[in-house]
Amino acid sequence: MQPEGRVNPMDSHQLLLLGAGGHAAVVAEAARASGWLILGYCTDHPSPDGFPLDEDIPWVGPPDPESCAHLAEGGQPPSVIAAVGDPRLRSLWTTDFTRRGHPLATIIDPASRISSSARIEDGVFVGPLACINAGSRIGRSSIINSSAVVEHGCVLDPLVHIAPGAILTGEVTIGEGTLVGAGSVVLPGLEIGAWTTIGAGSVVQRDVPSECVVAGVPARELVR
């Protein structure tokens, strides 16, 4: 069964990438492996060396719907995904493009594992070897990066980033725009606030408030 919120490439197979860094290259590989046709990428200026690892992906223009209006085929704008780590940019770009009729693509690497009872909203990227288990909910335009694990019953608000190898161990709630750094572990049942950063390699043993930075084993607040 296809997880709720997962876009079928056959329904809207043309894709525009918003961003051109290393993360965008990972998204592009997953998109192509899932059957998407990538029309190009949008950044403020074209990369001098072309799109990373794939010079066949052309620069379309700035990440502005007006610059991409010519790509609408038969009046249907292509799907887009904000392929950048910065949650505020993801929010800005996806808002601008969806207002002009561009659907948000959900890109799920074929090498990931997703429970049939998980719910994945629009604009999400799930990287290779990531795992999303039973009953979890992934909010709009979030990133579940390579080899990350979202265990059963977790709830992620929009624009969350679970970095490579990070583990949410079950029934964890993550607020909007929060980054859980690479290799971190969040213990079961905890609540992590919005727009917070959990440093790489941390072990989170208690709830974390919004708009702060925590790191360490156990994780302690560094900045608020």
SVG drawing of the C-alpha trace seen along z (x, -y; Angstrom):
<svg xmlns="http://www.w3.org/2000/svg" viewBox="-4 -36 37 38">
<polyline fill="none" stroke="black" stroke-width="0.4" points="0.0,0.0 1.3,-3.5 1.7,-5.7 -0.8,-8.5 0.6,-11.7 3.1,-9.9 2.9,-11.4 2.6,-8.9 5.1,-10.0 2.7,-8.8 0.2,-11.3 2.5,-14.3 5.9,-13.1 7.6,-16.4 9.7,-17.8 11.5,-21.1 14.2,-21.1 14.5,-24.2 18.1,-24.2 21.4,-22.9 23.6,-21.8 24.7,-18.4 21.3,-17.7 19.6,-18.5 21.9,-15.9 20.6,-13.3 17.0,-14.3 17.6,-14.2 18.9,-10.7 16.0,-9.5 13.5,-11.3 14.9,-9.7 14.9,-6.3 11.2,-6.8 10.3,-7.7 10.3,-11.5 11.4,-13.5 13.6,-16.4 13.0,-19.5 15.8,-21.6 16.8,-23.3 16.2,-26.8 18.8,-28.9 19.6,-32.6 22.4,-32.0 23.5,-29.0 26.2,-26.9 29.5,-27.5 30.1,-23.7 26.5,-22.8 24.2,-20.8 26.2,-18.7 27.0,-15.2 24.6,-15.6 25.3,-18.3 22.3,-17.1 20.0,-18.9 19.7,-22.5 19.4,-25.8 15.9,-27.2 16.2,-30.5 15.8,-31.9 13.4,-30.2 10.6,-32.4 7.3,-31.0 7.5,-33.8 10.8,-32.5 9.4,-29.1 6.1,-30.0 7.3,-28.8 7.6,-25.2 3.8,-24.7 2.8,-22.1 -0.8,-22.3 -1.4,-24.8 -0.2,-22.4 2.8,-23.7 5.4,-21.0 5.7,-19.6 8.3,-21.1 10.4,-20.1 12.5,-22.5 15.8,-20.5 17.6,-22.6 18.4,-22.1 17.3,-25.6 13.7,-25.3 12.9,-28.9 13.9,-28.7 11.8,-25.5 8.8,-27.4 9.3,-30.5 9.8,-28.7 7.1,-26.1 4.6,-28.8 5.4,-30.9 5.2,-28.0 2.1,-26.4 0.3,-29.7 1.0,-29.7 -0.5,-26.2 2.7,-24.0 2.0,-20.8 4.4,-19.8 6.2,-16.5 7.0,-14.0 10.2,-12.2 10.8,-8.8 13.9,-6.9 13.1,-3.3 15.7,-2.0 13.8,-3.5 11.3,-1.6 7.9,-3.1 5.1,-1.5 1.7,-1.4 0.2,-3.1 2.6,-6.0 1.3,-9.4 3.5,-11.5 2.4,-15.0 3.3,-16.9 6.8,-18.1 8.6,-15.5 11.9,-13.9 12.8,-10.5 16.4,-9.4 18.0,-6.1 17.8,-3.5 15.6,-5.7 12.9,-4.0 9.5,-5.4 7.6,-2.9 4.0,-2.3 1.6,-5.2 4.2,-8.0 3.2,-11.3 5.7,-13.4 4.7,-17.0 4.8,-19.0 8.2,-19.8 10.2,-17.8 13.4,-15.8 14.0,-12.3 17.6,-11.9 19.7,-8.9 19.5,-6.1 17.4,-8.1 14.9,-6.1 11.5,-7.4 10.1,-4.8 6.4,-4.0 3.9,-6.8 6.2,-9.8 4.6,-13.1 6.7,-15.6 5.4,-19.1 6.2,-20.8 9.7,-21.7 11.5,-19.2 14.9,-17.8 15.9,-14.4 19.6,-14.3 21.5,-11.2 21.6,-8.4 19.5,-10.1 17.0,-8.0 13.6,-9.0 12.9,-6.0 9.1,-6.1 6.2,-8.4 8.4,-11.4 6.9,-14.8 9.0,-17.3 8.0,-20.9 8.1,-22.9 11.4,-23.7 13.5,-21.7 16.8,-20.0 17.8,-16.7 21.5,-16.4 23.3,-13.5 23.6,-10.4 21.5,-11.8 19.1,-9.7 15.9,-11.0 14.5,-8.7 10.9,-7.6 7.9,-9.8 9.8,-13.1 8.6,-16.5 11.0,-18.7 9.9,-22.3 9.8,-24.3 12.8,-25.9 15.3,-24.0 18.6,-22.5 19.8,-19.2 23.6,-18.9 25.1,-15.9 25.7,-12.8 23.5,-14.0 21.4,-11.8 18.2,-13.6 16.8,-12.2 14.3,-14.9 11.9,-17.4 13.5,-20.3 11.9,-23.7 11.4,-25.7 14.1,-28.0 17.1,-26.7 20.3,-24.6 21.1,-21.5 24.0,-19.1 26.0,-16.4 25.5,-13.1 23.2,-13.7 22.0,-16.7 22.2,-20.0 21.0,-23.5 23.7,-25.6 21.9,-28.6 18.4,-30.0"/>
</svg>
